[in-house]
Amino acid sequence: MTYFLVTFVVMLIVITIMAIGVIFGRRAIKGSCGGGMSKAECVCVEKCDKRKKLEAAAQLNEG
């Protein structure tokens, strides 16, 4: 039980530090902006190559 409590507390501390970093960093959490065929908005400042290729292919298919 002690290992569980220690692990739980450590994880809470890590999550708290990450949340504080995101709040004060004022940046979106980075990730893949080409992660699917949905029309979801990309959080990237500049679109990545994968997203650019997907959008170009979609425009060719539409027109």
Secondary structure as the mmCIF struct_conf table of DSSP 4:
data_model
#
loop_
_struct_conf.conf_type_id
_struct_conf.id
_struct_conf.beg_label_comp_id
_struct_conf.beg_label_asym_id
_struct_conf.beg_label_seq_id
_struct_conf.end_label_comp_id
_struct_conf.end_label_asym_id
_struct_conf.end_label_seq_id
HELX_RH_AL_P HELX_RH_AL_P1 THR A 2 GLY A 25
BEND BEND1 ARG A 27 ARG A 27
HELX_LH_PP_P HELX_LH_PP_P1 ALA A 28 LYS A 30
TURN_TY1_P TURN_TY1_P1 CYS A 33 GLY A 34
BEND BEND2 MET A 37 SER A 38
HELX_LH_PP_P HELX_LH_PP_P2 ALA A 40 CYS A 42
BEND BEND3 VAL A 45 GLU A 46
HELX_RH_AL_P HELX_RH_AL_P2 ASP A 49 GLU A 62
#
